[in-house]
């Protein structure tokens, strides 16, 4: 009888513990982040193959990876109009990716942020996100030495937003700096310029991710030192396999000793220089160019978003790819065979991933966002804003335009803290001062004004 009672008591305690665990974990969410160099995807003249074929490869990869944030680097640069012959990918290519690759994998799940190409590069980066979990507020562009380096501002669609009116922001910077063993100094200058741009907008790093293909060969290179060991420690990022995971220690030379870093090698998925095509680099796994750097806020769980320990991984790299292709023997069991084949075909790079834990803000209290100026696309050739908004708004939303916009069609959108569009108007600018009726409920809203795919204004509006 005593044994029976003991067993019953133990079962009861176990049920209570499981209930508490499930209740606690039901309060959290995860964000799976992926950065992927896609090797001229969409770029014409074609090097790899037709877009439709590569949409299918990316669909297979995304369906397996199940990411919430996807940074695609080295896309073909996207036309802004049919008459634009300076770029290498067709107009509307982001929508093509969305329809035939990402939403083909997960229907209705993804959206994308606006792209920039002020540097007139033949490749560029593009950020996609799970629109059920996240919303986009703005983007800040810094372009340095023929490359754009964009920092995107996202916000988490916290289930408590309606009551707390306080959201959690996440900033993502995408990178593809110049490659080549002889371009170390130029890479260093590009990332130094990127960080100078970030310092112009922030007093210190917030919930920030800096990710992509850095083409960096060791931890002593200027690119890596600028990010991981800057003079101003307010702008220091962490590379998770080194800290906090402590899988490796500094100094580290993955180019000189790739055998030490086999699980993290991202270049190349292909051992041959001609199979499946002659694009990109060959030699199999030999270097670690692709990284996901995280800010101290994320590593230290300072403001509702934190890194899940040991979640950094190189998708499709089973740790046995040194000098061989992703689909060479021994059989790569780290992903299903069709996904391994898609990785081989899609690019000469492996995707890199991390998982983040998101804790809902139930109190409406969070750390002060260190942003100095609102995130918006900054055209560095412009000396003043083209449009501003009178804030706060009352019965009318008052817009102020410079005369350079007269005759232009602009799109005005007002979004609430849950990511729902409350006002979406298209107007032709015919005056320096224009008014829109404001039927918004009192609260805080995000406003975006766009002209010809260029963000003119991205700010917060308060309605009394």
QUIQUIUR-V385946 format. One record per pair of residues at least 4 apart in sequence whose ideal C-beta (glycine too) atoms are under 7 Angstrom apart, sorted by sequence separation. I is the first residue (numbers start at 1). J is the second residue. D is the distance in whole Angstrom. If there is no record, write none. Layout:
I J D
I J D
This chain:
1 5 6
2 6 6
3 7 6
4 8 6
5 9 6
6 10 6
7 11 6
8 12 6
9 13 6
10 14 6
11 15 6
12 16 6
13 17 6
14 18 6
15 19 6
16 20 6
17 21 6
18 22 6
19 23 6
20 24 6
21 25 6
22 26 6
43 47 7
46 50 7
49 53 5
51 55 6
52 56 7
53 57 7
54 58 6
55 59 6
56 60 7
57 61 7
58 62 6
59 63 6
60 64 7
61 65 6
80 84 5
89 93 4
92 96 6
93 97 7
94 98 6
95 99 6
96 100 6
97 101 5
98 102 5
99 103 6
100 104 6
101 105 7
102 106 7
103 107 5
106 110 7
117 121 6
130 134 6
143 147 7
157 161 7
160 164 5
161 165 7
179 183 7
183 187 6
184 188 6
185 189 6
186 190 6
187 191 7
188 192 6
189 193 6
190 194 6
191 195 6
192 196 6
193 197 7
194 198 7
195 199 6
196 200 7
198 202 6
202 206 7
217 221 6
221 225 7
222 226 6
223 227 7
224 228 6
225 229 5
226 230 6
240 244 7
241 245 5
248 252 6
253 257 5
254 258 6
261 265 6
274 278 5
294 298 4
296 300 5
307 311 7
317 321 5
324 328 4
335 339 4
337 341 6
338 342 6
339 343 7
340 344 7
341 345 6
342 346 6
371 375 7
393 397 5
401 405 5
415 419 6
416 420 5
450 454 7
49 54 6
62 67 7
79 84 5
97 102 6
98 103 6
103 108 6
129 134 5
143 148 5
144 149 7
178 183 5
216 221 5
219 224 5
220 225 7
230 235 5
238 243 5
240 245 5
273 278 6
294 299 5
297 302 4
301 306 4
321 326 6
327 332 6
335 340 5
361 366 6
415 420 7
429 434 7
440 445 6
450 455 6
451 456 5
48 54 7
103 109 7
143 149 7
161 167 6
230 236 6
241 247 5
242 248 5
297 303 5
326 332 6
415 421 6
416 422 5
450 456 7
40 47 6
103 110 6
117 124 5
129 136 7
141 148 6
142 149 5
216 223 5
241 248 5
242 249 7
254 261 4
258 265 6
298 305 6
343 350 7
415 422 7
427 434 7
448 455 6
449 456 5
40 48 7
62 70 7
79 87 5
102 110 4
178 186 5
216 224 5
228 236 7
242 250 6
298 306 6
299 307 5
332 340 5
389 397 7
390 398 4
413 421 6
414 422 5
449 457 4
39 48 7
42 51 6
78 87 6
82 91 6
115 124 6
141 150 5
158 167 6
178 187 5
214 223 5
228 237 6
273 282 4
298 307 5
389 398 7
414 423 4
77 87 4
79 89 7
81 91 6
158 168 6
177 187 5
227 237 5
228 238 7
272 282 6
316 326 5
320 330 6
389 399 6
413 423 7
447 457 7
448 458 5
77 88 5
78 89 5
79 90 6
80 91 7
115 126 5
139 150 5
140 151 5
156 167 6
228 239 6
271 282 6
412 423 7
413 424 5
425 436 6
76 88 4
77 89 6
79 91 4
98 110 6
139 151 7
155 167 5
156 168 5
178 190 7
268 280 7
270 282 5
271 283 6
387 399 6
388 400 5
447 459 5
41 54 6
76 89 3
78 91 7
139 152 5
155 168 7
177 190 5
248 261 7
268 281 5
271 284 4
294 307 6
327 340 5
387 400 7
412 425 5
75 89 6
98 112 6
112 126 6
113 127 5
139 153 7
155 169 5
156 170 7
177 191 6
267 281 6
268 282 6
318 332 5
326 340 6
327 341 6
387 401 5
446 460 6
447 461 5
78 93 5
112 127 7
138 153 5
154 169 7
268 283 6
318 333 7
386 401 7
411 426 5
412 427 7
78 94 7
112 128 5
136 152 7
137 153 4
153 169 6
154 170 5
268 284 6
316 332 7
318 334 4
386 402 5
444 460 6
445 461 5
76 93 7
137 154 7
210 227 6
317 334 7
326 343 5
327 344 5
409 426 6
410 427 6
94 112 5
110 128 5
111 129 6
136 154 6
137 155 6
153 171 6
154 172 7
268 286 7
316 334 6
326 344 5
386 404 7
387 405 7
422 440 6
444 462 6
445 463 7
110 129 7
135 154 7
152 171 7
267 286 6
316 335 5
325 344 6
386 405 6
409 428 5
410 429 6
110 130 6
111 131 4
134 154 5
135 155 5
151 171 6
152 172 5
265 285 4
267 287 5
292 312 6
315 335 7
443 463 6
94 115 7
109 130 6
110 131 7
134 155 7
265 286 7
408 429 5
442 463 5
134 156 6
135 157 6
151 173 4
265 287 6
266 288 6
267 289 5
407 429 7
441 463 7
442 464 6
109 132 7
113 136 5
118 141 6
133 156 7
134 157 6
150 173 7
241 264 6
262 285 7
265 288 6
266 289 6
406 429 6
422 445 7
440 463 4
119 143 4
124 148 6
133 157 6
149 173 6
150 174 6
264 288 5
266 290 4
316 340 6
405 429 5
406 430 7
412 436 7
114 139 6
116 141 4
118 143 5
121 146 6
125 150 6
127 152 5
129 154 6
438 463 7
102 128 6
113 139 6
121 147 6
149 175 6
414 440 7
119 146 5
121 148 7
210 237 5
258 285 7
261 288 6
316 343 4
417 444 6
119 147 6
187 215 6
258 286 5
401 429 5
119 148 5
147 176 7
205 234 7
258 287 6
403 432 7
416 445 6
87 117 7
118 148 6
147 177 6
204 234 4
205 235 6
415 445 6
34 65 6
117 148 6
195 226 6
204 235 7
219 250 5
220 251 6
401 432 6
414 445 5
415 446 5
44 76 7
94 126 6
116 148 5
191 223 5
219 251 5
255 287 5
285 317 7
400 432 6
34 67 4
42 75 6
43 76 3
219 252 4
254 287 6
317 350 5
400 433 6
401 434 7
414 447 5
32 66 6
33 67 6
38 72 5
40 74 6
41 75 5
42 76 4
86 120 6
88 122 5
116 150 6
188 222 3
192 226 6
218 252 6
254 288 4
316 350 5
32 67 5
34 69 7
36 71 7
38 73 7
39 74 6
41 76 7
171 206 6
175 210 7
188 223 5
191 226 5
218 253 4
315 350 6
398 433 7
399 434 5
413 448 5
32 68 5
33 69 5
34 70 5
35 71 4
36 72 6
37 73 5
38 74 6
40 76 6
171 207 7
173 209 7
175 211 7
176 212 6
179 215 4
187 223 5
191 227 7
199 235 6
218 254 7
285 321 4
314 350 5
315 351 4
31 68 5
34 71 7
36 73 7
37 74 5
38 75 6
78 115 6
169 206 7
170 207 5
171 208 4
172 209 5
173 210 5
174 211 7
175 212 3
176 213 5
177 214 6
178 215 7
184 221 6
198 235 7
218 255 6
284 321 6
285 322 5
286 323 7
398 435 6
399 436 7
412 449 5
31 69 6
35 73 7
169 207 6
174 212 5
175 213 7
177 215 6
184 222 7
188 226 7
217 255 4
218 256 7
284 322 7
285 323 7
314 352 6
315 353 6
397 435 7
411 449 7
62 101 7
113 152 5
168 207 7
175 214 6
284 323 5
285 324 7
396 435 4
397 436 4
410 449 6
411 450 5
62 102 6
77 117 5
195 235 6
283 323 7
284 324 4
313 353 5
396 436 7
410 450 7
145 186 6
284 325 6
396 437 6
397 438 5
410 451 5
55 97 7
59 101 5
63 105 4
312 354 5
396 438 6
58 101 4
62 105 4
147 190 6
311 354 5
395 438 6
408 451 5
44 88 6
77 121 6
145 189 6
311 355 4
394 438 7
43 88 4
44 89 7
51 96 6
55 100 4
59 104 5
77 122 5
127 172 6
144 189 7
145 190 5
149 194 4
393 438 5
43 89 6
55 101 4
59 105 5
77 123 6
78 124 7
144 190 5
177 223 7
410 456 7
42 89 4
76 123 6
77 124 5
127 174 6
151 198 6
307 354 6
308 355 4
414 461 7
52 100 7
75 123 6
149 197 7
266 314 6
308 356 7
74 123 5
75 124 6
125 174 4
144 193 3
265 314 7
307 356 6
308 357 5
75 125 7
144 194 6
264 314 6
306 356 7
42 93 5
75 126 6
125 176 6
142 193 6
263 314 7
305 356 6
306 357 5
73 125 5
142 194 6
239 291 6
240 292 7
265 317 6
72 125 7
123 176 7
271 324 5
305 358 5
71 125 6
72 126 5
239 293 6
240 294 6
263 317 6
271 325 5
304 358 6
142 197 3
238 293 7
244 299 6
270 325 5
304 359 5
71 127 5
237 293 4
238 294 5
263 319 4
265 321 6
269 325 6
140 197 7
237 294 6
262 319 5
265 322 7
269 326 4
271 328 7
304 361 6
70 128 4
237 295 6
298 356 7
389 447 6
290 349 6
69 129 5
236 296 7
262 322 5
292 352 6
68 129 7
140 201 6
238 299 5
291 352 7
68 130 4
290 352 5
292 354 5
304 366 7
387 449 6
259 322 6
303 366 6
245 309 6
258 322 6
303 367 5
68 133 6
244 309 6
245 310 5
302 367 6
227 293 5
240 307 6
245 312 7
280 347 7
281 348 5
276 344 7
280 348 3
389 457 7
393 461 6
276 345 6
279 348 7
387 456 5
388 457 7
217 287 7
386 456 5
387 457 5
389 459 6
391 461 6
392 462 4
393 463 5
394 464 6
241 312 6
391 462 6
392 463 7
240 312 4
389 461 6
392 464 5
216 289 6
215 289 5
269 343 6
270 344 7
214 289 6
269 344 5
213 289 5
213 290 5
214 291 6
377 454 6
212 290 7
269 347 7
270 348 5
377 455 4
269 348 6
376 455 6
43 123 7
211 291 7
268 348 4
269 349 7
211 292 4
267 348 7
269 350 6
376 457 6
211 293 7
267 349 6
376 458 4
40 123 6
209 292 6
210 293 4
266 349 6
375 458 6
266 350 5
374 458 6
209 294 6
374 459 5
266 352 6
374 460 7
125 212 7
208 295 4
207 295 7
206 295 7
205 295 4
207 297 5
205 296 6
206 297 6
207 298 6
205 297 7
207 303 6
207 305 5
71 172 7
73 174 6
31 133 7
73 175 7
74 176 5
69 172 6
71 174 5
73 176 4
29 133 7
240 354 6
168 303 7
170 305 6
168 304 4
213 349 7
168 305 6
37 176 7
73 212 5
74 213 7
71 211 6
73 213 5
71 212 6
206 369 6
206 370 5
204 370 5
203 370 4
202 370 5
202 371 6
203 372 6
201 371 6
202 372 6
201 372 6
201 373 6
33 209 6
35 211 4
37 213 4
35 212 5
168 361 6
166 361 6
164 361 6
166 364 4
168 366 7
164 363 7
165 364 7
160 360 5
164 364 4
166 366 6
169 369 6
159 360 6
160 361 6
156 358 6
158 360 5
160 362 5
158 361 6
153 375 4
48 277 5
47 277 7
48 279 5
47 279 4
140 375 5
138 374 7
139 375 6
140 376 7
141 377 5
138 375 3
141 378 6
143 380 7
137 375 6
138 376 5
139 377 5
140 378 6
40 279 6
39 279 6
39 280 5
65 315 6
167 417 6
165 417 6
37 290 6
35 290 6
161 417 4
162 418 7
35 292 6
161 418 5
33 292 7
116 377 6
118 379 7
157 418 6
118 380 7
157 419 5
114 377 7
64 335 6
64 336 7
64 339 5
60 338 6
61 339 6
165 443 6
60 339 6
165 444 6
135 415 7
61 342 5
60 342 4
61 343 6
135 419 4
57 342 4
61 346 6
65 351 7
67 353 7
57 345 5
58 346 6
65 353 7
57 346 4
61 351 7
54 346 6
38 346 7
39 347 4
38 347 5
39 348 6
137 446 5
37 347 6
39 349 7
37 349 4
36 349 7
36 351 4
35 351 7
139 455 7
34 351 5
35 352 5
138 455 7
34 353 5
33 353 6
138 458 3
32 353 7
33 354 5
137 458 6
32 355 5
33 356 6
30 355 6
31 356 4
30 356 7
30 357 6
31 358 6
30 358 7
28 357 6
29 358 4
28 358 6
28 359 5
27 360 6
114 453 6
114 455 6
80 452 7
80 453 6
